[in-house]
Amino acid sequence: MEVKTLNPRDCSHPTAQPHVYPIYFLIVLPFKPLRAVPPGAFTDVNWSIYIPHPSGKTA
């Protein structure tokens, strides 16, 4: 009986397939909602009104 040595980097190896799903969930899924961002998310906010300047001068 011949024993076949399996290469762990071979994608057709049965143990390599389950690693595809965590990669999909960690990398692809977080970016999918960015395709449908509402236009209000891109409004410019003047943060200098909310964060005081160290000089103490008001605008």
mmCIF file of the N, C-alpha and C atoms, coordinates in Angstrom:
data_MODEL
# 
_entry.id   MODEL 
# 
loop_
_atom_site.group_PDB 
_atom_site.id 
_atom_site.type_symbol 
_atom_site.label_atom_id 
_atom_site.label_alt_id 
_atom_site.label_comp_id 
_atom_site.label_asym_id 
_atom_site.label_entity_id 
_atom_site.label_seq_id 
_atom_site.pdbx_PDB_ins_code 
_atom_site.Cartn_x 
_atom_site.Cartn_y 
_atom_site.Cartn_z 
_atom_site.occupancy 
_atom_site.B_iso_or_equiv 
_atom_site.pdbx_formal_charge 
_atom_site.auth_seq_id 
_atom_site.auth_comp_id 
_atom_site.auth_asym_id 
_atom_site.auth_atom_id 
_atom_site.pdbx_PDB_model_num 
ATOM 1   N N  . MET A 1 1  ? 0.832   -1.178 0.000  1.00 0.00 ? 1  MET A N  1 
ATOM 2   C CA . MET A 1 1  ? 0.000   0.000  0.000  1.00 0.00 ? 1  MET A CA 1 
ATOM 3   C C  . MET A 1 1  ? 0.884   1.251  0.000  1.00 0.00 ? 1  MET A C  1 
ATOM 4   N N  . GLU A 1 2  ? 0.570   2.156  -0.908 1.00 0.00 ? 2  GLU A N  1 
ATOM 5   C CA . GLU A 1 2  ? 1.368   3.362  -1.042 1.00 0.00 ? 2  GLU A CA 1 
ATOM 6   C C  . GLU A 1 2  ? 0.749   4.494  -0.213 1.00 0.00 ? 2  GLU A C  1 
ATOM 7   N N  . VAL A 1 3  ? 1.567   5.198  0.541  1.00 0.00 ? 3  VAL A N  1 
ATOM 8   C CA . VAL A 1 3  ? 1.107   6.318  1.344  1.00 0.00 ? 3  VAL A CA 1 
ATOM 9   C C  . VAL A 1 3  ? 1.430   7.600  0.596  1.00 0.00 ? 3  VAL A C  1 
ATOM 10  N N  . LYS A 1 4  ? 0.397   8.396  0.353  1.00 0.00 ? 4  LYS A N  1 
ATOM 11  C CA . LYS A 1 4  ? 0.581   9.642  -0.371 1.00 0.00 ? 4  LYS A CA 1 
ATOM 12  C C  . LYS A 1 4  ? 0.838   10.765 0.630  1.00 0.00 ? 4  LYS A C  1 
ATOM 13  N N  . THR A 1 5  ? 1.907   11.526 0.403  1.00 0.00 ? 5  THR A N  1 
ATOM 14  C CA . THR A 1 5  ? 2.217   12.666 1.246  1.00 0.00 ? 5  THR A CA 1 
ATOM 15  C C  . THR A 1 5  ? 1.439   13.875 0.736  1.00 0.00 ? 5  THR A C  1 
ATOM 16  N N  . LEU A 1 6  ? 0.711   14.533 1.628  1.00 0.00 ? 6  LEU A N  1 
ATOM 17  C CA . LEU A 1 6  ? -0.099  15.680 1.252  1.00 0.00 ? 6  LEU A CA 1 
ATOM 18  C C  . LEU A 1 6  ? 0.635   16.978 1.574  1.00 0.00 ? 6  LEU A C  1 
ATOM 19  N N  . ASN A 1 7  ? 0.590   17.885 0.638  1.00 0.00 ? 7  ASN A N  1 
ATOM 20  C CA . ASN A 1 7  ? 1.202   19.190 0.815  1.00 0.00 ? 7  ASN A CA 1 
ATOM 21  C C  . ASN A 1 7  ? 0.195   20.097 1.522  1.00 0.00 ? 7  ASN A C  1 
ATOM 22  N N  . PRO A 1 8  ? 0.516   20.663 2.700  1.00 0.00 ? 8  PRO A N  1 
ATOM 23  C CA . PRO A 1 8  ? -0.453  21.511 3.392  1.00 0.00 ? 8  PRO A CA 1 
ATOM 24  C C  . PRO A 1 8  ? -0.796  22.795 2.653  1.00 0.00 ? 8  PRO A C  1 
ATOM 25  N N  . ARG A 1 9  ? 0.020   23.186 1.688  1.00 0.00 ? 9  ARG A N  1 
ATOM 26  C CA . ARG A 1 9  ? -0.276  24.395 0.912  1.00 0.00 ? 9  ARG A CA 1 
ATOM 27  C C  . ARG A 1 9  ? -1.150  24.108 -0.302 1.00 0.00 ? 9  ARG A C  1 
ATOM 28  N N  . ASP A 1 10 ? -1.477  22.867 -0.523 1.00 0.00 ? 10 ASP A N  1 
ATOM 29  C CA . ASP A 1 10 ? -2.323  22.490 -1.648 1.00 0.00 ? 10 ASP A CA 1 
ATOM 30  C C  . ASP A 1 10 ? -3.771  22.828 -1.299 1.00 0.00 ? 10 ASP A C  1 
ATOM 31  N N  . CYS A 1 11 ? -4.424  23.688 -2.102 1.00 0.00 ? 11 CYS A N  1 
ATOM 32  C CA . CYS A 1 11 ? -5.779  24.123 -1.789 1.00 0.00 ? 11 CYS A CA 1 
ATOM 33  C C  . CYS A 1 11 ? -6.809  23.020 -1.955 1.00 0.00 ? 11 CYS A C  1 
ATOM 34  N N  . SER A 1 12 ? -6.473  21.974 -2.678 1.00 0.00 ? 12 SER A N  1 
ATOM 35  C CA . SER A 1 12 ? -7.416  20.882 -2.839 1.00 0.00 ? 12 SER A CA 1 
ATOM 36  C C  . SER A 1 12 ? -7.364  19.919 -1.659 1.00 0.00 ? 12 SER A C  1 
ATOM 37  N N  . HIS A 1 13 ? -6.468  20.178 -0.733 1.00 0.00 ? 13 HIS A N  1 
ATOM 38  C CA . HIS A 1 13 ? -6.368  19.340 0.461  1.00 0.00 ? 13 HIS A CA 1 
ATOM 39  C C  . HIS A 1 13 ? -7.621  19.559 1.315  1.00 0.00 ? 13 HIS A C  1 
ATOM 40  N N  . PRO A 1 14 ? -8.232  18.505 1.846  1.00 0.00 ? 14 PRO A N  1 
ATOM 41  C CA . PRO A 1 14 ? -9.491  18.659 2.600  1.00 0.00 ? 14 PRO A CA 1 
ATOM 42  C C  . PRO A 1 14 ? -9.377  19.572 3.819  1.00 0.00 ? 14 PRO A C  1 
ATOM 43  N N  . THR A 1 15 ? -8.219  19.654 4.446  1.00 0.00 ? 15 THR A N  1 
ATOM 44  C CA . THR A 1 15 ? -8.107  20.502 5.625  1.00 0.00 ? 15 THR A CA 1 
ATOM 45  C C  . THR A 1 15 ? -7.888  21.964 5.261  1.00 0.00 ? 15 THR A C  1 
ATOM 46  N N  . ALA A 1 16 ? -7.612  22.280 4.004  1.00 0.00 ? 16 ALA A N  1 
ATOM 47  C CA . ALA A 1 16 ? -7.406  23.667 3.589  1.00 0.00 ? 16 ALA A CA 1 
ATOM 48  C C  . ALA A 1 16 ? -8.733  24.364 3.320  1.00 0.00 ? 16 ALA A C  1 
ATOM 49  N N  . GLN A 1 17 ? -9.771  23.625 3.008  1.00 0.00 ? 17 GLN A N  1 
ATOM 50  C CA . GLN A 1 17 ? -11.060 24.223 2.666  1.00 0.00 ? 17 GLN A CA 1 
ATOM 51  C C  . GLN A 1 17 ? -11.725 24.958 3.828  1.00 0.00 ? 17 GLN A C  1 
ATOM 52  N N  . PRO A 1 18 ? -11.740 24.457 5.053  1.00 0.00 ? 18 PRO A N  1 
ATOM 53  C CA . PRO A 1 18 ? -12.420 25.195 6.129  1.00 0.00 ? 18 PRO A CA 1 
ATOM 54  C C  . PRO A 1 18 ? -11.798 26.553 6.437  1.00 0.00 ? 18 PRO A C  1 
ATOM 55  N N  . HIS A 1 19 ? -10.580 26.802 6.030  1.00 0.00 ? 19 HIS A N  1 
ATOM 56  C CA . HIS A 1 19 ? -9.949  28.087 6.298  1.00 0.00 ? 19 HIS A CA 1 
ATOM 57  C C  . HIS A 1 19 ? -10.481 29.192 5.396  1.00 0.00 ? 19 HIS A C  1 
ATOM 58  N N  . VAL A 1 20 ? -11.179 28.826 4.342  1.00 0.00 ? 20 VAL A N  1 
ATOM 59  C CA . VAL A 1 20 ? -11.729 29.822 3.423  1.00 0.00 ? 20 VAL A CA 1 
ATOM 60  C C  . VAL A 1 20 ? -12.868 30.577 4.098  1.00 0.00 ? 20 VAL A C  1 
ATOM 61  N N  . TYR A 1 21 ? -13.697 29.912 4.874  1.00 0.00 ? 21 TYR A N  1 
ATOM 62  C CA . TYR A 1 21 ? -14.851 30.549 5.499  1.00 0.00 ? 21 TYR A CA 1 
ATOM 63  C C  . TYR A 1 21 ? -14.466 31.611 6.527  1.00 0.00 ? 21 TYR A C  1 
ATOM 64  N N  . PRO A 1 22 ? -13.529 31.372 7.430  1.00 0.00 ? 22 PRO A N  1 
ATOM 65  C CA . PRO A 1 22 ? -13.150 32.465 8.348  1.00 0.00 ? 22 PRO A CA 1 
ATOM 66  C C  . PRO A 1 22 ? -12.548 33.661 7.625  1.00 0.00 ? 22 PRO A C  1 
ATOM 67  N N  . ILE A 1 23 ? -11.811 33.414 6.554  1.00 0.00 ? 23 ILE A N  1 
ATOM 68  C CA . ILE A 1 23 ? -11.242 34.516 5.786  1.00 0.00 ? 23 ILE A CA 1 
ATOM 69  C C  . ILE A 1 23 ? -12.366 35.339 5.161  1.00 0.00 ? 23 ILE A C  1 
ATOM 70  N N  . TYR A 1 24 ? -13.376 34.663 4.652  1.00 0.00 ? 24 TYR A N  1 
ATOM 71  C CA . TYR A 1 24 ? -14.522 35.356 4.066  1.00 0.00 ? 24 TYR A CA 1 
ATOM 72  C C  . TYR A 1 24 ? -15.228 36.204 5.109  1.00 0.00 ? 24 TYR A C  1 
ATOM 73  N N  . PHE A 1 25 ? -15.457 35.653 6.292  1.00 0.00 ? 25 PHE A N  1 
ATOM 74  C CA . PHE A 1 25 ? -16.182 36.377 7.334  1.00 0.00 ? 25 PHE A CA 1 
ATOM 75  C C  . PHE A 1 25 ? -15.362 37.534 7.905  1.00 0.00 ? 25 PHE A C  1 
ATOM 76  N N  . LEU A 1 26 ? -14.052 37.395 7.974  1.00 0.00 ? 26 LEU A N  1 
ATOM 77  C CA . LEU A 1 26 ? -13.221 38.434 8.579  1.00 0.00 ? 26 LEU A CA 1 
ATOM 78  C C  . LEU A 1 26 ? -12.800 39.535 7.606  1.00 0.00 ? 26 LEU A C  1 
ATOM 79  N N  . ILE A 1 27 ? -12.711 39.208 6.320  1.00 0.00 ? 27 ILE A N  1 
ATOM 80  C CA . ILE A 1 27 ? -12.205 40.184 5.358  1.00 0.00 ? 27 ILE A CA 1 
ATOM 81  C C  . ILE A 1 27 ? -13.304 40.703 4.434  1.00 0.00 ? 27 ILE A C  1 
ATOM 82  N N  . VAL A 1 28 ? -14.124 39.829 3.896  1.00 0.00 ? 28 VAL A N  1 
ATOM 83  C CA . VAL A 1 28 ? -15.098 40.244 2.883  1.00 0.00 ? 28 VAL A CA 1 
ATOM 84  C C  . VAL A 1 28 ? -16.346 40.855 3.518  1.00 0.00 ? 28 VAL A C  1 
ATOM 85  N N  . LEU A 1 29 ? -16.925 40.200 4.515  1.00 0.00 ? 29 LEU A N  1 
ATOM 86  C CA . LEU A 1 29 ? -18.181 40.677 5.075  1.00 0.00 ? 29 LEU A CA 1 
ATOM 87  C C  . LEU A 1 29 ? -18.122 42.071 5.689  1.00 0.00 ? 29 LEU A C  1 
ATOM 88  N N  . PRO A 1 30 ? -17.054 42.495 6.370  1.00 0.00 ? 30 PRO A N  1 
ATOM 89  C CA . PRO A 1 30 ? -17.054 43.867 6.895  1.00 0.00 ? 30 PRO A CA 1 
ATOM 90  C C  . PRO A 1 30 ? -17.124 44.944 5.813  1.00 0.00 ? 30 PRO A C  1 
ATOM 91  N N  . PHE A 1 31 ? -16.698 44.647 4.607  1.00 0.00 ? 31 PHE A N  1 
ATOM 92  C CA . PHE A 1 31 ? -16.702 45.645 3.540  1.00 0.00 ? 31 PHE A CA 1 
ATOM 93  C C  . PHE A 1 31 ? -17.981 45.626 2.709  1.00 0.00 ? 31 PHE A C  1 
ATOM 94  N N  . LYS A 1 32 ? -18.783 44.576 2.811  1.00 0.00 ? 32 LYS A N  1 
ATOM 95  C CA . LYS A 1 32 ? -20.004 44.497 2.010  1.00 0.00 ? 32 LYS A CA 1 
ATOM 96  C C  . LYS A 1 32 ? -21.002 45.607 2.324  1.00 0.00 ? 32 LYS A C  1 
ATOM 97  N N  . PRO A 1 33 ? -21.214 46.013 3.590  1.00 0.00 ? 33 PRO A N  1 
ATOM 98  C CA . PRO A 1 33 ? -22.168 47.112 3.842  1.00 0.00 ? 33 PRO A CA 1 
ATOM 99  C C  . PRO A 1 33 ? -21.707 48.456 3.297  1.00 0.00 ? 33 PRO A C  1 
ATOM 100 N N  . LEU A 1 34 ? -20.438 48.626 3.019  1.00 0.00 ? 34 LEU A N  1 
ATOM 101 C CA . LEU A 1 34 ? -19.948 49.894 2.494  1.00 0.00 ? 34 LEU A CA 1 
ATOM 102 C C  . LEU A 1 34 ? -20.427 50.166 1.075  1.00 0.00 ? 34 LEU A C  1 
ATOM 103 N N  . ARG A 1 35 ? -20.967 49.148 0.410  1.00 0.00 ? 35 ARG A N  1 
ATOM 104 C CA . ARG A 1 35 ? -21.478 49.353 -0.940 1.00 0.00 ? 35 ARG A CA 1 
ATOM 105 C C  . ARG A 1 35 ? -22.769 50.148 -0.943 1.00 0.00 ? 35 ARG A C  1 
ATOM 106 N N  . ALA A 1 36 ? -23.504 50.144 0.172  1.00 0.00 ? 36 ALA A N  1 
ATOM 107 C CA . ALA A 1 36 ? -24.802 50.818 0.232  1.00 0.00 ? 36 ALA A CA 1 
ATOM 108 C C  . ALA A 1 36 ? -24.816 51.871 1.340  1.00 0.00 ? 36 ALA A C  1 
ATOM 109 N N  . VAL A 1 37 ? -23.793 52.698 1.391  1.00 0.00 ? 37 VAL A N  1 
ATOM 110 C CA . VAL A 1 37 ? -23.722 53.754 2.399  1.00 0.00 ? 37 VAL A CA 1 
ATOM 111 C C  . VAL A 1 37 ? -24.639 54.900 1.981  1.00 0.00 ? 37 VAL A C  1 
ATOM 112 N N  . PRO A 1 38 ? -25.480 55.404 2.905  1.00 0.00 ? 38 PRO A N  1 
ATOM 113 C CA . PRO A 1 38 ? -26.365 56.514 2.530  1.00 0.00 ? 38 PRO A CA 1 
ATOM 114 C C  . PRO A 1 38 ? -25.564 57.795 2.282  1.00 0.00 ? 38 PRO A C  1 
ATOM 115 N N  . PRO A 1 39 ? -26.074 58.684 1.445  1.00 0.00 ? 39 PRO A N  1 
ATOM 116 C CA . PRO A 1 39 ? -25.339 59.906 1.121  1.00 0.00 ? 39 PRO A CA 1 
ATOM 117 C C  . PRO A 1 39 ? -25.052 60.779 2.334  1.00 0.00 ? 39 PRO A C  1 
ATOM 118 N N  . GLY A 1 40 ? -25.873 60.732 3.367  1.00 0.00 ? 40 GLY A N  1 
ATOM 119 C CA . GLY A 1 40 ? -25.654 61.534 4.555  1.00 0.00 ? 40 GLY A CA 1 
ATOM 120 C C  . GLY A 1 40 ? -24.392 61.160 5.311  1.00 0.00 ? 40 GLY A C  1 
ATOM 121 N N  . ALA A 1 41 ? -23.851 59.995 5.039  1.00 0.00 ? 41 ALA A N  1 
ATOM 122 C CA . ALA A 1 41 ? -22.630 59.562 5.720  1.00 0.00 ? 41 ALA A CA 1 
ATOM 123 C C  . ALA A 1 41 ? -21.406 60.332 5.232  1.00 0.00 ? 41 ALA A C  1 
ATOM 124 N N  . PHE A 1 42 ? -21.522 61.000 4.099  1.00 0.00 ? 42 PHE A N  1 
ATOM 125 C CA . PHE A 1 42 ? -20.389 61.710 3.528  1.00 0.00 ? 42 PHE A CA 1 
ATOM 126 C C  . PHE A 1 42 ? -20.428 63.214 3.781  1.00 0.00 ? 42 PHE A C  1 
ATOM 127 N N  . THR A 1 43 ? -21.333 63.686 4.645  1.00 0.00 ? 43 THR A N  1 
ATOM 128 C CA . THR A 1 43 ? -21.389 65.117 4.927  1.00 0.00 ? 43 THR A CA 1 
ATOM 129 C C  . THR A 1 43 ? -20.175 65.528 5.742  1.00 0.00 ? 43 THR A C  1 
ATOM 130 N N  . ASP A 1 44 ? -19.670 66.698 5.440  1.00 0.00 ? 44 ASP A N  1 
ATOM 131 C CA . ASP A 1 44 ? -18.487 67.208 6.120  1.00 0.00 ? 44 ASP A CA 1 
ATOM 132 C C  . ASP A 1 44 ? -18.889 67.836 7.448  1.00 0.00 ? 44 ASP A C  1 
ATOM 133 N N  . VAL A 1 45 ? -18.227 67.461 8.520  1.00 0.00 ? 45 VAL A N  1 
ATOM 134 C CA . VAL A 1 45 ? -18.518 67.987 9.847  1.00 0.00 ? 45 VAL A CA 1 
ATOM 135 C C  . VAL A 1 45 ? -17.381 68.911 10.254 1.00 0.00 ? 45 VAL A C  1 
ATOM 136 N N  . ASN A 1 46 ? -17.726 70.102 10.709 1.00 0.00 ? 46 ASN A N  1 
ATOM 137 C CA . ASN A 1 46 ? -16.731 71.058 11.158 1.00 0.00 ? 46 ASN A CA 1 
ATOM 138 C C  . ASN A 1 46 ? -16.389 70.727 12.618 1.00 0.00 ? 46 ASN A C  1 
ATOM 139 N N  . TRP A 1 47 ? -15.400 69.888 12.803 1.00 0.00 ? 47 TRP A N  1 
ATOM 140 C CA . TRP A 1 47 ? -15.051 69.411 14.147 1.00 0.00 ? 47 TRP A CA 1 
ATOM 141 C C  . TRP A 1 47 ? -14.430 70.499 15.012 1.00 0.00 ? 47 TRP A C  1 
ATOM 142 N N  . SER A 1 48 ? -13.981 71.593 14.410 1.00 0.00 ? 48 SER A N  1 
ATOM 143 C CA . SER A 1 48 ? -13.376 72.649 15.213 1.00 0.00 ? 48 SER A CA 1 
ATOM 144 C C  . SER A 1 48 ? -14.395 73.337 16.114 1.00 0.00 ? 48 SER A C  1 
ATOM 145 N N  . ILE A 1 49 ? -15.668 73.204 15.821 1.00 0.00 ? 49 ILE A N  1 
ATOM 146 C CA . ILE A 1 49 ? -16.705 73.761 16.689 1.00 0.00 ? 49 ILE A CA 1 
ATOM 147 C C  . ILE A 1 49 ? -16.814 72.946 17.972 1.00 0.00 ? 49 ILE A C  1 
ATOM 148 N N  . TYR A 1 50 ? -16.647 71.640 17.866 1.00 0.00 ? 50 TYR A N  1 
ATOM 149 C CA . TYR A 1 50 ? -16.860 70.748 18.997 1.00 0.00 ? 50 TYR A CA 1 
ATOM 150 C C  . TYR A 1 50 ? -15.602 70.525 19.839 1.00 0.00 ? 50 TYR A C  1 
ATOM 151 N N  . ILE A 1 51 ? -14.436 70.679 19.249 1.00 0.00 ? 51 ILE A N  1 
ATOM 152 C CA . ILE A 1 51 ? -13.184 70.440 19.967 1.00 0.00 ? 51 ILE A CA 1 
ATOM 153 C C  . ILE A 1 51 ? -12.530 71.791 20.240 1.00 0.00 ? 51 ILE A C  1 
ATOM 154 N N  . PRO A 1 52 ? -12.382 72.171 21.508 1.00 0.00 ? 52 PRO A N  1 
ATOM 155 C CA . PRO A 1 52 ? -11.803 73.486 21.805 1.00 0.00 ? 52 PRO A CA 1 
ATOM 156 C C  . PRO A 1 52 ? -10.307 73.548 21.464 1.00 0.00 ? 52 PRO A C  1 
ATOM 157 N N  . HIS A 1 53 ? -9.884  74.708 21.052 1.00 0.00 ? 53 HIS A N  1 
ATOM 158 C CA . HIS A 1 53 ? -8.488  74.924 20.727 1.00 0.00 ? 53 HIS A CA 1 
ATOM 159 C C  . HIS A 1 53 ? -7.748  75.329 22.009 1.00 0.00 ? 53 HIS A C  1 
ATOM 160 N N  . PRO A 1 54 ? -6.489  74.909 22.183 1.00 0.00 ? 54 PRO A N  1 
ATOM 161 C CA . PRO A 1 54 ? -5.750  75.252 23.409 1.00 0.00 ? 54 PRO A CA 1 
ATOM 162 C C  . PRO A 1 54 ? -5.564  76.756 23.633 1.00 0.00 ? 54 PRO A C  1 
ATOM 163 N N  . SER A 1 55 ? -5.656  77.560 22.571 1.00 0.00 ? 55 SER A N  1 
ATOM 164 C CA . SER A 1 55 ? -5.444  78.997 22.751 1.00 0.00 ? 55 SER A CA 1 
ATOM 165 C C  . SER A 1 55 ? -6.603  79.653 23.489 1.00 0.00 ? 55 SER A C  1 
ATOM 166 N N  . GLY A 1 56 ? -7.772  79.035 23.501 1.00 0.00 ? 56 GLY A N  1 
ATOM 167 C CA . GLY A 1 56 ? -8.923  79.584 24.192 1.00 0.00 ? 56 GLY A CA 1 
ATOM 168 C C  . GLY A 1 56 ? -9.706  80.594 23.408 1.00 0.00 ? 56 GLY A C  1 
ATOM 169 N N  . LYS A 1 57 ? -9.259  80.923 22.195 1.00 0.00 ? 57 LYS A N  1 
ATOM 170 C CA . LYS A 1 57 ? -9.987  81.871 21.355 1.00 0.00 ? 57 LYS A CA 1 
ATOM 171 C C  . LYS A 1 57 ? -11.212 81.200 20.765 1.00 0.00 ? 57 LYS A C  1 
ATOM 172 N N  . THR A 1 58 ? -12.296 81.933 20.692 1.00 0.00 ? 58 THR A N  1 
ATOM 173 C CA . THR A 1 58 ? -13.507 81.393 20.072 1.00 0.00 ? 58 THR A CA 1 
ATOM 174 C C  . THR A 1 58 ? -13.617 81.927 18.661 1.00 0.00 ? 58 THR A C  1 
ATOM 175 N N  . ALA A 1 59 ? -14.266 81.157 17.812 1.00 0.00 ? 59 ALA A N  1 
ATOM 176 C CA . ALA A 1 59 ? -14.400 81.544 16.413 1.00 0.00 ? 59 ALA A CA 1 
ATOM 177 C C  . ALA A 1 59 ? -15.436 82.600 16.202 1.00 0.00 ? 59 ALA A C  1 
# 
